[in-house]
Amino acid sequence: MQASPAPAAHTNATPDSISRALIRVVYRSRCLTDDDGERAILESSRRNNPEHGITGVLVSHGGWFMQVLEGPVLQVNNLMAKIRNDSRNGEFLLLRANAIMERDFGQWAMASTQVDAEQFMQLLDALMYDSKPSAQMLQDFVMEGRWRDLPAR
């Protein structure tokens, strides 16, 4: 008896549903510019992101960036390609990329904050694992200047 071919996978994905699908990416990179260049990056993000439906937060410490970007898959992927090729960034490392149902940082075209070394490392660790408490912790810190440590995993 010969096996019949497996049925084609059925999907409800349409071009429109794919274009509306959201993604969150987290990366870290070395800032290869001075303070004026860093401000220019932030200003450009705040000016251009709303047009592309991109939101997020940029965290910096000691010449390092960690950024969370949220938005439509195509637009976030296009922005990530630009960031990777931007001469103002080096040592780029994608930490996480995943589909999301809702945004954690939807209220900000691009928020920014500076943290100390311990906070930077704690955020990197937490955001790599899609920790909902880490997103809330970061929101609280950016909005209220209030830092709270995450519970140990």
Backbone as ProteinMPNN parsed JSONL, in Angstrom:
{"seq_chain_A": "MQASPAPAAHTNATPDSISRALIRVVYRSRCLTDDDGERAILESSRRNNPEHGITGVLVSHGGWFMQVLEGPVLQVNNLMAKIRNDSRNGEFLLLRANAIMERDFGQWAMASTQVDAEQFMQLLDALMYDSKPSAQMLQDFVMEGRWRDLPAR", "coords_chain_A": {"N_chain_A": [[0.845, -1.169, 0.0], [0.635, 2.119, -0.905], [1.679, 5.19, 0.5], [-0.342, 8.04, 0.828], [0.113, 11.398, -0.313], [0.911, 13.938, 2.075], [-1.607, 16.12, 3.282], [-1.89, 19.476, 2.127], [-0.714, 22.119, 4.132], [-3.0, 24.032, 5.94], [-3.732, 27.39, 6.112], [-4.832, 30.413, 7.584], [-3.755, 32.734, 6.898], [-3.522, 35.815, 5.311], [-2.444, 38.23, 2.874], [-3.125, 40.709, 4.011], [-3.522, 40.092, 6.739], [-0.988, 39.259, 7.43], [0.457, 41.605, 7.05], [-0.494, 43.067, 9.167], [0.383, 41.702, 11.364], [2.175, 41.616, 14.414], [5.457, 42.151, 15.76], [8.047, 41.742, 18.168], [11.268, 42.853, 18.792], [14.413, 42.516, 20.37], [17.505, 43.913, 20.852], [21.049, 44.383, 21.288], [23.671, 46.762, 21.054], [26.819, 48.339, 20.325], [27.376, 51.723, 20.861], [28.667, 53.832, 18.515], [29.099, 56.527, 18.289], [29.126, 60.028, 19.222], [27.602, 61.974, 21.922], [25.944, 63.813, 20.575], [25.402, 62.446, 18.208], [24.036, 60.26, 19.245], [21.746, 61.542, 20.242], [20.722, 62.396, 17.782], [20.032, 59.946, 16.611], [17.942, 59.163, 18.299], [16.118, 61.31, 17.927], [15.553, 60.983, 15.204], [14.328, 58.473, 15.281], [12.025, 59.042, 16.792], [10.766, 60.788, 15.075], [10.386, 59.284, 12.683], [9.334, 56.721, 13.322], [6.476, 56.661, 14.043], [5.152, 56.911, 11.552], [5.624, 54.425, 10.451], [4.462, 52.694, 12.165], [5.93, 51.809, 14.353], [7.037, 51.23, 17.628], [8.676, 51.644, 20.847], [11.544, 51.319, 23.076], [14.634, 52.756, 23.993], [17.479, 51.908, 25.646], [20.321, 52.982, 27.367], [23.74, 52.594, 28.336], [26.938, 53.401, 29.303], [28.062, 53.575, 26.65], [26.759, 51.538, 25.353], [23.865, 50.243, 23.708], [20.591, 49.043, 24.292], [17.768, 47.933, 22.774], [14.261, 47.837, 22.416], [12.006, 47.036, 20.008], [8.81, 47.349, 18.57], [6.218, 46.399, 16.354], [4.666, 46.291, 13.039], [5.584, 43.38, 11.196], [7.044, 43.555, 8.678], [7.855, 46.271, 8.618], [9.375, 46.481, 10.994], [11.38, 44.598, 10.449], [12.587, 45.834, 8.229], [13.568, 48.157, 9.454], [15.361, 46.997, 11.274], [17.302, 46.002, 9.519], [18.369, 48.409, 8.579], [19.441, 49.426, 10.972], [21.382, 47.485, 11.599], [23.196, 47.984, 9.556], [24.005, 50.541, 10.024], [26.522, 52.86, 10.505], [26.893, 54.023, 12.938], [26.445, 52.178, 14.851], [27.769, 49.269, 16.398], [28.971, 45.903, 16.948], [26.546, 44.496, 16.938], [23.914, 42.57, 18.265], [21.335, 40.407, 18.019], [18.948, 39.706, 20.328], [16.42, 38.67, 20.8], [13.494, 37.809, 18.999], [10.132, 37.878, 18.422], [6.731, 36.967, 17.683], [3.949, 38.963, 18.624], [0.917, 39.619, 20.434], [0.035, 41.948, 21.526], [1.316, 45.233, 22.202], [3.964, 46.151, 24.437], [5.13, 48.58, 24.701], [3.624, 50.512, 23.427], [2.832, 53.154, 23.744], [4.899, 54.826, 23.15], [6.714, 56.403, 20.622], [9.454, 56.328, 20.579], [10.863, 55.805, 23.441], [13.4, 56.753, 25.815], [16.109, 55.979, 28.003], [18.675, 56.171, 30.472], [20.668, 53.876, 32.234], [22.273, 52.272, 35.071], [25.148, 50.035, 35.239], [24.432, 47.577, 36.47], [21.619, 47.61, 36.296], [21.35, 47.674, 33.507], [22.376, 45.147, 32.761], [20.561, 43.509, 34.111], [18.18, 44.149, 32.794], [18.835, 43.331, 30.156], [19.101, 40.546, 30.544], [16.507, 39.875, 31.495], [14.76, 40.775, 29.42], [15.544, 39.208, 27.299], [14.221, 36.89, 27.732], [11.571, 37.422, 27.388], [10.126, 38.521, 29.502], [7.297, 39.539, 31.075], [7.081, 40.968, 33.518], [9.522, 42.379, 33.322], [9.11, 44.188, 31.256], [7.16, 45.802, 32.412], [8.636, 46.793, 34.55], [10.57, 48.291, 33.186], [8.922, 50.189, 31.922], [7.915, 51.522, 34.212], [10.288, 52.623, 35.175], [11.133, 54.333, 33.087], [8.952, 56.099, 32.932], [8.524, 57.023, 35.568], [10.912, 57.122, 36.893], [11.438, 55.18, 38.7], [12.979, 52.433, 39.963], [12.77, 48.936, 40.202], [13.819, 45.844, 41.356], [13.759, 42.739, 39.618], [12.111, 39.668, 40.515], [14.078, 36.797, 41.368], [14.783, 34.273, 38.904]], "CA_chain_A": [[0.0, 0.0, 0.0], [1.437, 3.317, -1.047], [1.197, 6.293, 1.328], [-0.807, 9.197, 0.074], [0.838, 12.596, 0.088], [0.333, 14.682, 3.192], [-2.403, 17.251, 2.807], [-1.242, 20.782, 2.228], [-1.01, 22.82, 5.377], [-4.015, 25.062, 5.773], [-3.47, 28.593, 6.894], [-5.777, 31.507, 7.386], [-2.966, 33.943, 6.669], [-3.742, 36.555, 4.073], [-1.481, 39.341, 2.835], [-3.526, 41.76, 4.941], [-3.27, 39.665, 8.123], [0.46, 39.235, 7.622], [0.941, 42.983, 7.171], [-0.907, 43.576, 10.477], [1.016, 40.91, 12.419], [3.14, 42.384, 15.191], [6.663, 41.489, 16.225], [8.9, 42.478, 19.113], [12.675, 42.47, 18.738], [15.297, 43.096, 21.377], [18.898, 43.773, 20.449], [22.003, 45.283, 21.933], [24.769, 47.139, 20.167], [27.762, 49.333, 20.837], [27.178, 53.051, 20.28], [29.933, 54.289, 17.937], [28.971, 57.951, 18.007], [29.155, 60.856, 20.429], [26.282, 62.296, 22.471], [25.133, 64.453, 19.535], [24.957, 61.373, 17.316], [23.036, 59.484, 19.973], [20.526, 62.354, 20.216], [20.209, 62.376, 16.404], [19.38, 58.636, 16.437], [16.687, 59.21, 19.036], [15.223, 62.245, 17.245], [15.142, 60.338, 13.961], [13.372, 57.42, 15.653], [10.763, 59.664, 17.216], [10.165, 61.426, 13.901], [10.043, 58.332, 11.629], [8.653, 55.505, 13.763], [5.009, 56.669, 13.969], [4.737, 56.683, 10.161], [5.777, 53.0, 10.141], [3.785, 51.901, 13.187], [6.942, 51.226, 15.224], [7.137, 51.794, 18.97], [9.697, 50.956, 21.62], [12.35, 52.017, 24.071], [16.083, 52.664, 23.828], [18.153, 51.971, 26.939], [21.76, 53.106, 27.137], [24.668, 52.586, 29.47], [28.363, 53.3, 29.034], [28.394, 53.33, 25.251], [25.98, 50.402, 24.843], [22.422, 50.381, 23.529], [19.688, 47.909, 24.237], [16.543, 48.519, 22.247], [13.082, 47.022, 22.174], [11.195, 47.58, 18.918], [7.551, 46.636, 18.353], [5.472, 46.926, 15.225], [4.385, 45.353, 11.954], [6.747, 42.559, 10.872], [7.828, 44.087, 7.562], [8.471, 47.545, 8.984], [10.427, 46.23, 11.991], [12.495, 43.94, 9.748], [13.287, 46.853, 7.433], [14.318, 49.007, 10.378], [16.482, 46.22, 11.806], [18.344, 45.972, 8.481], [19.019, 49.727, 8.607], [20.221, 49.528, 12.205], [22.566, 46.618, 11.448], [24.127, 48.571, 8.592], [24.28, 51.918, 10.422], [27.907, 52.969, 10.985], [26.886, 54.523, 14.316], [26.267, 51.006, 15.702], [28.708, 48.168, 16.208], [28.784, 44.736, 17.809], [25.101, 44.241, 16.967], [23.521, 41.218, 18.655], [19.895, 40.21, 18.164], [18.719, 38.899, 21.523], [15.145, 37.982, 20.728], [12.479, 38.283, 18.056], [8.968, 37.004, 18.511], [5.418, 37.516, 17.369], [3.223, 39.424, 19.806], [-0.495, 39.955, 20.244], [-0.124, 43.355, 21.891], [2.573, 45.927, 22.481], [4.275, 46.58, 25.798], [5.624, 49.961, 24.661], [2.838, 51.155, 22.374], [2.598, 54.574, 23.974], [6.103, 55.596, 22.849], [7.372, 56.264, 19.318], [10.736, 55.811, 21.052], [11.278, 56.314, 24.752], [14.812, 56.463, 26.062], [16.56, 56.145, 29.365], [20.013, 55.687, 30.79], [20.669, 53.068, 33.444], [23.624, 51.904, 35.501], [25.606, 48.747, 34.699], [23.64, 46.471, 37.029], [20.286, 47.686, 35.7], [21.478, 47.303, 32.093], [22.524, 43.693, 32.679], [19.307, 42.9, 34.553], [17.22, 44.309, 31.694], [19.232, 42.435, 29.062], [18.758, 39.18, 30.923], [15.061, 39.707, 31.588], [14.081, 40.976, 28.137], [15.857, 38.087, 26.402], [13.286, 35.805, 28.014], [10.207, 37.921, 27.201], [9.537, 38.64, 30.825], [6.294, 40.599, 31.201], [7.473, 41.881, 34.598], [10.622, 43.25, 32.913], [8.526, 45.279, 30.475], [6.523, 46.713, 33.364], [9.716, 47.439, 35.293], [11.164, 49.291, 32.306], [7.937, 51.263, 31.791], [7.909, 52.291, 35.461], [11.532, 53.373, 35.286], [11.133, 55.421, 32.101], [7.894, 57.07, 33.211], [8.508, 57.562, 36.929], [12.235, 57.099, 37.487], [11.354, 54.237, 39.818], [13.562, 51.132, 39.622], [12.521, 47.828, 41.117], [14.464, 44.622, 40.9], [12.886, 41.614, 39.28], [12.346, 38.493, 41.332], [14.998, 35.818, 40.77], [14.124, 33.192, 38.159]], "C_chain_A": [[0.891, 1.232, 0.0], [0.816, 4.439, -0.215], [0.744, 7.436, 0.44], [-0.048, 10.425, 0.55], [0.117, 13.294, 1.233], [-0.485, 15.836, 2.645], [-1.627, 18.551, 2.994], [-1.652, 21.444, 3.534], [-2.008, 23.925, 5.091], [-3.652, 26.244, 6.66], [-4.526, 29.633, 6.588], [-5.057, 32.813, 7.097], [-3.298, 34.535, 5.308], [-2.698, 37.661, 4.032], [-1.82, 40.444, 3.833], [-3.238, 41.359, 6.389], [-1.785, 39.62, 8.417], [0.982, 40.654, 7.814], [0.554, 43.594, 8.517], [-0.254, 42.818, 11.629], [2.106, 41.73, 13.097], [4.303, 41.51, 15.641], [7.352, 42.386, 17.247], [10.317, 41.947, 18.942], [13.419, 43.191, 19.851], [16.713, 42.868, 20.883], [19.762, 44.656, 21.327], [23.104, 45.561, 20.927], [25.649, 48.155, 20.873], [27.478, 50.641, 20.119], [28.531, 53.563, 19.81], [29.89, 55.769, 17.563], [29.042, 58.724, 19.323], [27.73, 61.161, 20.892], [25.373, 62.953, 21.439], [24.583, 63.413, 18.564], [23.883, 60.512, 17.964], [21.695, 60.234, 20.0], [19.895, 62.342, 18.823], [19.489, 61.053, 16.112], [18.003, 58.664, 17.086], [15.672, 60.133, 18.357], [14.687, 61.654, 15.947], [14.105, 59.247, 14.239], [12.015, 58.016, 15.99], [10.025, 60.31, 16.049], [9.626, 60.375, 12.916], [9.205, 57.135, 12.081], [7.128, 55.559, 13.661], [4.477, 56.385, 12.562], [4.751, 55.197, 9.798], [5.139, 52.094, 11.191], [4.744, 51.24, 14.169], [6.972, 51.981, 16.547], [8.269, 51.085, 19.705], [10.412, 51.837, 22.61], [13.826, 51.726, 23.808], [16.719, 52.883, 25.202], [19.645, 52.083, 26.663], [22.52, 53.077, 28.458], [26.094, 52.466, 28.933], [28.744, 52.968, 27.609], [27.7, 52.12, 24.642], [24.521, 50.801, 24.732], [21.774, 49.021, 23.748], [18.371, 48.514, 23.791], [15.486, 47.449, 22.087], [12.291, 47.738, 21.094], [9.958, 46.714, 18.76], [6.853, 47.251, 17.15], [5.201, 45.861, 14.188], [5.68, 44.66, 11.494], [7.621, 43.187, 9.794], [8.553, 45.375, 7.953], [9.585, 47.352, 10.012], [11.621, 45.552, 11.328], [13.285, 44.931, 8.9], [14.131, 47.756, 8.322], [15.529, 48.26, 10.949], [17.622, 46.134, 10.784], [19.089, 47.307, 8.45], [19.927, 49.869, 9.824], [21.502, 48.706, 12.097], [23.627, 47.242, 10.56], [24.515, 50.005, 8.925], [25.675, 51.991, 11.038], [27.994, 53.526, 12.406], [26.696, 53.402, 15.339], [27.332, 49.967, 15.391], [28.369, 47.04, 17.16], [27.306, 44.42, 18.022], [24.846, 42.787, 17.345], [22.015, 41.181, 18.851], [19.679, 39.251, 19.332], [17.434, 38.099, 21.439], [14.284, 38.626, 19.665], [11.305, 37.328, 18.16], [7.691, 37.747, 18.143], [4.74, 37.903, 18.675], [1.773, 39.705, 19.445], [-0.75, 41.424, 20.57], [1.233, 43.928, 22.254], [2.728, 46.174, 23.984], [4.644, 48.054, 25.833], [4.901, 50.784, 23.601], [2.616, 52.639, 22.544], [3.775, 55.444, 23.552], [6.594, 55.336, 21.427], [8.804, 55.776, 19.561], [11.076, 56.512, 22.363], [12.77, 56.045, 24.888], [15.129, 56.701, 27.525], [17.992, 55.655, 29.483], [19.926, 54.956, 32.117], [22.107, 52.798, 33.865], [23.933, 50.488, 35.001], [24.756, 47.584, 35.197], [22.238, 46.444, 36.43], [20.32, 47.256, 34.239], [21.546, 45.783, 31.956], [21.242, 42.984, 33.106], [18.252, 42.998, 33.451], [17.559, 43.394, 30.522], [18.8, 41.011, 29.353], [17.249, 38.967, 30.896], [14.374, 39.803, 30.23], [14.422, 39.897, 27.117], [14.834, 36.968, 26.561], [11.843, 36.263, 27.992], [9.463, 38.021, 28.517], [8.572, 39.819, 30.875], [6.627, 41.524, 32.372], [8.614, 42.819, 34.199], [10.114, 44.419, 32.087], [7.873, 46.294, 31.403], [7.573, 47.47, 34.16], [10.33, 48.558, 34.458], [10.208, 50.468, 32.105], [7.931, 52.147, 33.032], [9.147, 53.17, 35.569], [11.542, 54.564, 34.332], [10.126, 56.505, 32.489], [8.044, 57.753, 34.569], [9.881, 57.62, 37.583], [12.345, 56.128, 38.649], [11.886, 52.878, 39.365], [13.142, 50.104, 40.658], [13.144, 46.584, 40.523], [13.428, 43.563, 40.59], [13.141, 40.477, 40.247], [13.277, 37.535, 40.605], [14.208, 34.744, 40.045], [14.521, 31.879, 38.723]], "O_chain_A": [[1.797, 1.355, 0.825], [-0.401, 4.626, -0.215], [1.375, 7.75, -0.57], [0.386, 10.478, 1.7], [-1.108, 13.247, 1.347], [-0.102, 16.462, 1.657], [-0.815, 18.686, 3.909], [-2.797, 21.335, 3.974], [-1.873, 24.662, 4.115], [-3.307, 26.076, 7.829], [-5.042, 29.714, 5.473], [-5.678, 33.875, 7.056], [-3.344, 33.835, 4.297], [-2.121, 37.996, 5.066], [-0.927, 41.045, 4.43], [-2.766, 42.177, 7.178], [-1.365, 39.912, 9.536], [1.855, 40.884, 8.651], [1.2, 44.54, 8.969], [-0.336, 43.266, 12.772], [2.862, 42.445, 12.44], [4.159, 40.309, 15.869], [7.253, 43.612, 17.196], [10.538, 40.736, 18.946], [13.092, 44.32, 20.218], [17.077, 41.745, 20.533], [19.274, 45.553, 22.014], [23.428, 44.732, 20.076], [25.265, 48.747, 21.882], [27.354, 50.662, 18.894], [29.448, 53.714, 20.617], [30.567, 56.203, 16.63], [29.019, 58.134, 20.403], [26.766, 60.659, 20.314], [24.171, 62.692, 21.416], [23.427, 63.496, 18.147], [22.934, 60.087, 17.304], [20.64, 59.632, 19.804], [18.672, 62.283, 18.697], [18.455, 61.043, 15.443], [17.017, 58.237, 16.486], [14.501, 59.779, 18.226], [13.507, 61.806, 15.628], [13.121, 59.12, 13.51], [10.982, 57.539, 15.521], [8.795, 60.369, 16.044], [8.536, 60.546, 12.371], [8.439, 56.592, 11.286], [6.526, 54.578, 13.224], [3.468, 55.697, 12.403], [3.984, 54.757, 8.942], [5.26, 50.871, 11.118], [4.408, 50.213, 14.758], [6.938, 53.211, 16.578], [8.764, 50.055, 19.249], [9.967, 52.936, 22.942], [14.208, 50.611, 23.453], [16.516, 53.919, 25.834], [20.178, 51.361, 25.821], [22.024, 53.469, 29.514], [26.409, 51.532, 28.195], [29.65, 52.167, 27.378], [28.025, 51.72, 23.524], [24.003, 51.579, 25.534], [22.35, 47.983, 23.423], [17.91, 49.499, 24.367], [15.765, 46.32, 21.683], [11.945, 48.909, 21.244], [10.043, 45.487, 18.81], [6.888, 48.465, 16.949], [5.465, 44.68, 14.409], [6.735, 45.289, 11.416], [8.827, 43.333, 9.99], [9.734, 45.542, 7.648], [10.631, 47.993, 9.913], [12.764, 45.901, 11.622], [14.514, 44.872, 8.857], [15.27, 48.083, 7.986], [16.605, 48.842, 11.089], [18.791, 46.19, 11.165], [20.312, 47.328, 8.309], [21.045, 50.373, 9.719], [22.579, 49.177, 12.461], [24.822, 47.05, 10.785], [25.278, 50.623, 8.183], [25.974, 51.266, 11.987], [29.065, 53.501, 13.013], [26.775, 53.637, 16.545], [27.742, 49.814, 14.24], [27.565, 47.213, 18.076], [26.873, 44.118, 19.134], [25.483, 41.879, 16.81], [21.48, 41.843, 19.741], [20.171, 38.123, 19.32], [17.359, 36.979, 21.945], [14.337, 39.838, 19.454], [11.462, 36.117, 18.006], [7.587, 38.967, 18.273], [4.931, 37.253, 19.703], [1.45, 39.992, 18.293], [-1.622, 42.065, 19.983], [2.172, 43.197, 22.57], [1.747, 46.378, 24.699], [4.493, 48.711, 26.864], [5.498, 51.647, 22.958], [2.248, 53.322, 21.588], [3.674, 56.671, 23.586], [6.86, 54.192, 21.061], [9.304, 54.915, 18.837], [11.518, 57.661, 22.378], [13.333, 55.219, 24.17], [14.497, 57.518, 28.193], [18.453, 54.831, 28.693], [19.195, 55.37, 33.017], [23.043, 53.061, 33.111], [23.076, 49.83, 34.413], [24.399, 46.701, 34.417], [21.725, 45.376, 36.095], [19.421, 46.552, 33.779], [20.848, 45.202, 31.125], [20.876, 41.965, 32.52], [17.517, 42.041, 33.203], [16.673, 42.753, 29.957], [18.203, 40.349, 28.504], [16.77, 37.983, 30.332], [13.496, 38.995, 29.923], [13.669, 39.689, 26.166], [14.607, 36.191, 25.633], [10.97, 35.574, 28.519], [8.296, 37.64, 28.614], [8.986, 40.969, 30.732], [6.479, 42.74, 32.249], [8.673, 43.948, 34.687], [10.632, 45.529, 32.204], [8.012, 47.501, 31.207], [7.415, 48.663, 34.418], [10.581, 49.65, 34.967], [10.638, 51.622, 32.117], [7.939, 53.373, 32.925], [9.067, 54.32, 36.0], [11.915, 55.672, 34.719], [10.421, 57.695, 32.384], [7.726, 58.934, 34.705], [10.011, 58.112, 38.704], [13.242, 56.244, 39.484], [11.306, 52.245, 38.483], [13.158, 50.379, 41.858], [13.009, 46.312, 39.33], [12.367, 43.498, 41.212], [14.255, 40.325, 40.748], [13.271, 37.466, 39.376], [13.127, 34.344, 40.477], [14.076, 30.839, 38.238]]}, "name": "protein", "num_of_chains": 1, "seq": "MQASPAPAAHTNATPDSISRALIRVVYRSRCLTDDDGERAILESSRRNNPEHGITGVLVSHGGWFMQVLEGPVLQVNNLMAKIRNDSRNGEFLLLRANAIMERDFGQWAMASTQVDAEQFMQLLDALMYDSKPSAQMLQDFVMEGRWRDLPAR"}
